Amino acid sequence: MKVVLFCGGYGMRMRNDRNDEIPKPLQMVGPRPLLWHIMKYYAHYGHKDFILCLGYGAAAIKQFFLDYHEEQSNDFVMRDGKVELLSTDMSDWSITFVDTGVESPIGERLRRVRDHLGGDRYFLANYSDVLTDAPLDTMIERYHESGAVASMLVVPPQSSFHCVDVSETGEIKDIVPVSRFPIWENGGYFVLSQEVFDHIPEGGDLVGDACMALAGRGELFGYRHQGFWKPADTFKERAELDNDYGRGIRPWAVWEGAQDRPALSSVVA
C-alpha cells in the first residue's frame, strides 16, 4: 500500500530556540532524521511507496533526499574503484514529493495528494512525528476484518499529569494518574480507504472532520496498542528518543536483525 506522510507542519514545540529552522521530520534521532525512522518502519513491512505531503521546510526535506548517499550510512566494499553496498536504506523506495501548502490542515494535505494514490482503494497515513513497535501487518488485518472505512492506532494516555477529584469545598478525595483511566489516545498511524475523502471538506481535518463523522456512524476502527509508542512532538521528547538510541534502546527499530517482509495485500477476498 502507498504511505502518505504528513511532513508540512511548523513543529513549533520541537524548536530548540527561535533560530532552529530545521523542520520536525528532519530532527535527528541517532544518526538519521525522524522521518527516516518512520519510513524504515513501513519499508520493513513491505510498504515502500511513499507520498510526502510537504509544507514548511519543503526545500530542506527535498534536499535531504537529493543529497542522500547510501555509502555514507551503510557498510560497503570498495573494489576496483567501485562501491559495493553490503546493505541499503532506500534504494528500492519510491518517494513522491508534493507541496501541499504551508498552512494546510491535515485533511486538506490529504486531499491534495489524492490523485497520487491512483486506483488504490486502501492506503496508509502517518503524522510523521511518532515512533512505535506496533505490528503493522496485524493492524491492517484487523482493519479489514472490521469492515470499517478507516482505522487508527490508539494508545493509553502518555501524559504524566494527574487527575484530581475535588469537592465543592476544596477537599481532595483522590489523585489518579491519567494513564490509569480507561481511555485511549490517537496514535497517529492510520489505515484508510478512499471513502474517507467523502468526509473531508475543502480545508478540512482528517480527525476533526472525517474520523469524527465515521465514529458517529460506527465506521471507524481503533487498533489498541499497549507496547512501545512515543511521540517526538517536542524538543524534550525528541531528545529522549535520541538519548535512548545512543544507549541502544530503540524498540521502534523493528527492522534491526530482521528481514524486510513482503507487503500485506490490500485486496481482501
C-alpha positions in Angstrom: 0.0 0.0 0.0 1.1 3.6 -0.5 2.1 5.5 2.6 1.0 9.2 2.9 3.3 11.1 5.4 2.3 14.5 6.6 5.5 16.5 6.7 4.4 20.1 6.4 3.7 21.4 9.9 5.8 24.2 11.6 6.7 21.9 14.5 7.0 24.9 16.9 7.1 22.8 20.0 10.1 20.9 18.6 12.3 24.0 18.3 15.4 24.2 20.5 15.4 28.0 20.1 14.0 30.7 17.8 16.8 30.2 15.3 16.1 26.5 14.9 14.6 26.3 11.4 15.0 22.5 10.8 11.6 21.0 10.1 10.3 18.5 12.5 10.7 15.5 10.2 14.4 16.2 9.8 15.2 16.4 13.5 17.7 13.8 14.4 17.2 10.5 16.3 20.6 8.9 16.3 22.4 9.4 13.0 19.3 9.8 10.9 16.2 12.0 10.8 12.9 11.1 12.5 11.3 10.8 9.1 13.8 8.2 8.0 12.9 6.0 11.0 9.2 6.2 10.2 9.8 5.3 6.5 12.1 2.5 7.5 9.3 1.1 9.8 6.9 1.0 6.8 9.5 -0.4 4.5 10.2 -3.3 6.9 6.6 -4.4 6.4 6.9 -4.1 2.6 5.3 -0.7 2.1 7.9 1.3 0.2 5.8 3.7 -2.0 5.8 7.0 -0.1 3.9 10.2 -0.7 5.3 13.2 1.3 2.9 16.0 2.0 5.2 18.9 2.2 4.7 22.4 3.6 7.0 24.2 6.0 10.6 23.2 5.3 9.8 21.5 2.0 13.1 22.6 0.4 15.1 21.1 3.3 13.3 17.8 3.1 13.7 17.5 -0.7 17.4 18.4 -0.4 18.0 15.7 2.3 16.8 13.0 -0.1 18.6 14.5 -3.1 21.8 14.6 -1.2 21.4 11.2 0.5 24.3 8.8 -0.2 23.8 5.2 0.7 27.6 4.6 1.1 27.7 7.2 3.9 25.2 5.3 6.1 25.8 1.7 5.2 28.8 -0.7 5.2 30.3 -1.3 1.8 33.2 -2.8 -0.1 35.4 -0.8 -2.5 36.8 -3.0 -5.2 38.4 -1.9 -8.5 37.3 1.7 -7.9 33.7 0.7 -7.4 31.5 0.7 -4.3 29.5 -2.4 -3.5 27.0 -1.8 -0.7 26.6 -4.5 1.9 23.2 -3.2 2.8 20.8 -0.4 1.6 18.5 2.0 3.2 16.2 3.3 0.5 17.4 2.2 -3.0 14.1 0.3 -3.6 11.8 3.1 -2.2 9.6 5.3 -4.3 9.1 8.8 -2.9 6.7 11.3 -4.3 7.2 14.9 -3.1 4.1 17.1 -3.1 3.8 20.7 -1.9 0.5 20.7 0.0 0.8 24.3 1.4 2.3 25.8 4.5 -0.9 26.5 6.3 -3.0 23.5 5.2 -4.6 21.3 7.8 -4.0 17.6 7.7 -7.2 16.8 5.8 -6.5 19.3 3.1 -3.0 18.0 2.7 -4.5 14.5 2.2 -7.0 15.9 -0.4 -4.2 17.5 -2.3 -2.3 14.2 -2.8 -5.4 12.1 -3.7 -4.5 11.9 -7.4 -1.2 10.3 -6.4 -3.0 7.4 -4.8 -4.1 6.2 -8.2 -6.7 3.5 -8.2 -5.6 2.1 -4.8 -8.6 1.5 -2.6 -6.6 1.4 0.6 -3.6 3.3 1.8 -1.6 4.1 5.0 -1.1 7.5 6.6 1.0 8.9 9.4 1.7 12.2 11.2 5.5 11.7 10.9 6.2 12.6 14.5 5.6 9.3 16.4 7.6 6.1 16.7 6.2 2.7 17.7 6.7 -1.0 17.6 3.1 -1.7 16.8 2.7 -4.8 14.4 1.6 -3.2 11.2 0.6 -6.4 9.5 -1.8 -7.1 12.3 -3.2 -3.6 12.3 -4.0 -3.9 8.6 -5.6 -7.4 9.0 -7.7 -6.2 11.9 -8.8 -3.2 9.9 -10.0 -5.3 7.0 -11.8 -7.7 9.4 -13.6 -4.8 10.9 -15.2 -3.7 7.7 -14.6 0.0 8.7 -13.9 2.8 6.4 -10.9 3.9 8.4 -8.8 2.9 11.3 -6.3 4.5 13.7 -3.8 3.2 16.2 -4.9 4.1 19.7 -2.7 4.0 22.7 -3.0 4.6 26.5 -2.6 8.2 27.6 1.1 9.2 27.8 0.7 12.3 29.9 2.5 12.4 33.3 -0.3 14.6 34.7 -2.7 13.6 37.4 -6.4 14.0 37.6 -7.7 15.3 40.9 -11.2 14.5 42.4 -12.0 17.6 44.4 -15.2 18.5 46.3 -17.1 21.8 46.2 -15.4 22.8 49.4 -11.9 22.1 48.1 -11.4 18.8 49.8 -9.3 16.5 47.6 -10.8 13.0 47.5 -8.4 11.2 45.2 -5.4 11.7 42.9 -5.2 9.4 39.9 -2.6 9.3 37.1 -4.1 10.0 33.7 -2.6 6.7 32.4 -4.8 4.7 34.7 -8.1 5.9 33.1 -9.8 3.5 30.6 -9.3 6.0 27.8 -7.2 5.9 24.6 -5.3 8.5 22.6 -5.0 8.8 18.8 -1.6 7.2 18.0 -1.1 8.8 14.6 -0.9 5.7 12.5 -3.9 5.2 10.1 -5.2 2.6 7.6 -7.7 4.3 5.3 -9.9 3.6 2.3 -10.7 6.1 -0.4 -14.1 6.5 1.1 -12.5 8.7 3.7 -12.4 11.6 1.2 -16.2 11.7 1.2 -15.9 13.1 4.7 -13.2 15.7 4.3 -14.4 19.1 3.1 -12.1 21.6 1.5 -9.8 22.9 4.2 -10.9 20.1 6.5 -9.2 17.9 9.0 -8.6 14.2 8.9 -9.6 13.6 12.5 -11.8 16.5 13.3 -14.0 16.0 10.2 -13.6 12.6 8.7 -12.8 10.4 11.7 -15.3 12.0 14.0 -18.0 11.6 11.3 -17.1 8.0 10.8 -17.0 7.3 14.5 -20.6 8.6 14.8 -21.6 6.1 12.1 -19.7 3.1 13.6 -17.3 3.1 10.6 -14.0 3.9 12.4 -11.9 1.1 13.9 -9.3 1.6 16.7 -6.4 -0.8 17.0 -5.4 -0.8 20.6 -1.6 -1.0 21.2 0.0 -1.2 24.7 3.5 -1.7 23.5 6.1 1.0 22.7 4.7 4.3 21.4 6.4 7.6 21.8 5.8 11.0 20.1 8.6 13.4 19.1 6.3 16.4 19.2 8.6 18.5 21.5 12.3 19.1 21.7 12.4 17.2 25.0 10.6 14.1 23.5 12.9 14.1 20.5 16.0 14.4 22.8 14.8 11.5 24.9 14.4 9.3 21.8 17.9 10.4 20.6 19.4 9.6 24.0 17.7 6.2 24.0 19.0 5.5 20.5 22.6 6.2 21.7 22.1 3.7 24.6 20.9 1.0 22.3 17.3 1.3 23.4 15.2 1.6 20.2 12.2 -0.7 20.3 10.7 1.1 17.3 13.6 -0.3 15.1 11.7 -3.5 14.2 13.9 -3.9 11.1 17.1 -4.4 13.1 18.1 -8.1 13.0 15.1 -8.9 10.8 14.5 -9.3 7.1 12.1 -6.9 5.4 8.7 -8.6 5.0 6.6 -8.7 1.8 3.8 -6.2 1.9 0.4 -7.5 3.1 -2.0 -7.4 0.2 -4.5 -4.5 0.4 -7.0 -6.7 -1.5 -9.4 -8.5 0.7 -11.2 -11.6 -0.6 
